[in-house]
Amino acid sequence: MSDLSALEKVEDIEIRLLLEALYSRYHYDFRGYAMASVKRRLRQALEQLHISTISGLQERLLHDRDMLPQLLGYLTVQVSEMFRDPDYFRAIREQVIPHLRTYPSLKVWVAGCSHGEELYSLVILFREEGLEDRTLFYATDISQEALQIAEAGVYPLDRMQLFTENHRKSGGKSSLSDYYQAAYGRVSFDRTLRRNVVFSDHSLVTDAVFGEMNLVSCRNVLIYFDRTLQDRALGLFKDSLPRKGFLGLGAKESIRFSDHAGAFRDFVREEKIYQRIGE
């Protein structure tokens, strides 16, 4: 065995022990995450935290609780943008909303909400379509730090050009600037956008269903899970949706090979939007 192979084998052992420690000590379970992604993120953490080994990171994690939010920041996916993949939001607007409009009240779950960009995109879309007042939005993530950023609704000003263009391409019926105020290189989104939002920590790995939803949007989260964990998350979404409820996934995600594929039909196939059907 080469020296490089031996080092990689030791690193794999260290990673498994770290993930077990994280679960045993703090009940955050990353053991079913795709190993290539976990390894890449942990290497980044070591470099930026100036820790030489994953074993050293594990020691810090076990004895310094302040290390937990830092590590979660590396292990969880916190990169998004408003109206990301505008055609997805256009499909929600033009094809899903007409169905949702027939309900007197609505519940929408943004699972893995990260810093809130997808949440605010949906709230703005529902406001523009006249459905915000009858809708309760649930924004969940496993990272408390991410939830705090999402609830604050403050983003760098230099991201607004991209967000604005995405909003326009999604079929936006107003100017995105109507929803925020800019100052000192930052923008703060209107507090009224959060009046019907519940922010809460929730793990797709360990937690259960918490309510019946009309729309579940979970985009670019499942790609970081292994097959078993993907099936668990999709099972949660299935159990959260009544017949004719909607599920939206990311562009590189699918239910096709899931154990739960039979519970859904393609609704807008090219945008990965599915509709719950009867058993």
N, C-alpha and C positions, 0 to 999 in steps of 0.2 A: 504494500500500500504506500502510495506517495505521501510526502509530508503534507501536501495540499489536501489530499483526500482525508488524511487523518485529522487535520484541523477542521475540515467541514463536518466530519462525523462528530467531533467533540462539540462543535457549534450546534449541531442538531440536537444533541443530548441536552445542552444548556438551554436551548429554546423550549424543549418539552418540559424541563424542570421549572423554567420561569413561568410558563403558562399554567402549570399545575399550581405553583405558588400563588399566582394572581387569582386563580379560582378559589383555592383553599382559604386565602387570607381575606379577599375582598369580594368574592362571589361574582367576579366578571369572568366569563367563559369565552376564551378565544381559541380553545383547543380544536374547534372544527373549522377554523378559518383556513383559507388556502395558504399552505406553508410558504410558497414563493413570496407572496405578499407580506406575510408576517416577517420573514427573514429580511426582506428589503427594508421594511419600516424599522425593525430593531437595529439594523446596521446604521440607519440614519440617526436613530436616537443615541446610539453609542457615540457617534461622531459629534453631535451637537451638545450632548451632555458631558462630554469629555470623560467618558468611562471606558476602560480598556477592554472589558470582557462582559459577556452577557451574565456570567455568574456574579460579577460586580454589580451589575444592574439589579439582579435578583436580591442581592444583599441590601442594597439601598431601598428597594421596594418593600421588603419585609420589615425594615427597621425605621423607615422614614415615610410616614403617611403622605407627606407633601409630594412624594415622588409619584403617587398614584395618578393624579390628574395630568401630570406631565406625560407619563407613559401612555395613558389613554388617548392623549392628543396625537401621539404617533401611531397608535394601533388602529384608531378609528379614521374613517374617511371623511375629511372635512373640506373637500374641494368641490364647489358647485358654483352655479351662477343663476341669475334670475331668468326664467323662461328658457332654460337650457333645452336644446333641441326644439326650436319653436314649433315645428310641425306637430309635436306631441301635444302641446298646449292648444294649438289650433284644432286638433282632432277632439280634445276635451270640449272646447268651446262649441264647435259646430256639430259634433255627433253625440257626445255624451250629455251635454247640458240639456238638450231638448227632452231627454228621458228623465233627467233629474228634476226638471221643471214641473213634472206632474206630481211631485211629492210635497206635502204641506211642510215637512221639516226634513233636514238632511244632516248627516254626519260624515265628515271626511277625515281620514287618517293619513297623515304624512309620516310614514315610518322611516326612521333614520334621517331626521330632518336636518342634521348637520347645523350649519349656521343660519338656517332659516330662509335661504333664497327660494327654494321650491315652495315652501309654505306661503311666503308673501306673494309669489307668482299666482298661486291658486286663489288666495283671498282677493287679490286685485281682479283676477278673471271673474270670480263669482260676483264681486261688486259690480263690475261692468255689465254682467248678465242679469243683474237684479236679484241674485239668489243669496247674497251674503247675509242678509238679516234673518233668513230662516235656516242658516247653516251653522253648525258647531264644528270647529276644526280641532283635531288632536294632533299636536306636533310632538313626536317622541324621539328620543335618542338615548344611548347608554352613557353619553358624556355630559356631565353636569356643566362643564365649561362651555361646551357647544350650545347647550340649551340656554345658558345665560346670554351668550352672544345673539342667539336667535331672538330671545325675548327683548333684548335691547333694540334690535332692528337698526343698527348703525354699521355702515359699510364705507370703504374708501371711495372718495369721489371719482377716482380714475377708473372705477369699474362701471360707472353709470353709462358710458357710451355703449359698451357691449350690452348691458342690461336693456337699454332703451331700444337698441336695434332688434334684440331678441323679442321684446314686447311688441314692437311694430310687426315683425314677421309672424307673430302668433295670432295676429288679428286684433290687436289691442284697439279699443274704442275710445281711448283718451291718450293724453301724454303721460308717460311714466313720471315726469317731473311734478305732476299734480299730487303725487302721493308721498313726496319727501321734501325736506328742507336741507339745504347745503350750507355748510360753514366750516372754515378751517380745514379744508381738505377731506371732510367727511360728510356723509349724508345720513340723516335720521328719518326713517320712515314714520309716517303718520301713526300716532298711537291708536287711532280708531281702527286700524287694520288688525289690532290685537284684541279687540273687545270681545270677539267670539272665539278666541283661541285658548285652548288648554295646553300648556307646556308640561311635559312629564317625562321622567326617565322610564324607559322600557327597553328590555333586551329581547330581541328576536330569538336569542339562543336559549334563554332560561325562563322567560316570563310567559304568561298565558294570555288568552284573548280577554279584552276588557270591555267590549261593547259591540253592538251591531252597527256596521258602517254601510253607507251607500256607495262610497268611493274610497279605495285604498290606493295611495300612490307611494311606491317604494322604488326609487330609481337609482341604479348604480350602487346598490348595496349587496345584492346577492352574488355579484361577480367575485366578491371577496370571501365567499363561503365555499366550503366543500359540498359535495352532492348531498350528504346526510343533512347538513345544516340548511341547505337550500330547501329541501323537502320539509323540514320543520317550519321554516318561515312561511312557505307557501301554504302549509296546513293551517297556520294561524290566520292567514289572509282568507283562506277558504271558509274557515269557521266564523270569521268576522263579517262575511258578506251574505246577505239574504239572496234568494233567487232574483236574478236580474241586476244584482249589484256589480260594480265595476272594479277592475284591478288594472293599474298601470305600472309597467316595469320599465327598466332602462333599455337603451337601444341594443345592448349586447346581452340582454337577459331573455329568458324564455321559460315557459312552463312545459314545453313540449315533452321533455324526458322526465318530468316529475311524476311522482306517484299520484299527484292530485290533478294531473292534466285533464282527466275525464270530468272534473267538476266545472270546467270552463269551456267557453267557445271563443274563437277569435272574434273580436268586435271590430277593431281597426288593426288588422294584422301587421301592417308596415310600421305602426307606432307602438306595438306591443301593449295594446289595450285589450283586455279580456272581459268577458261578461260571465257571471256565475249562472250556472244552469242547475236544474234539479238533479238529485242523485240518480 
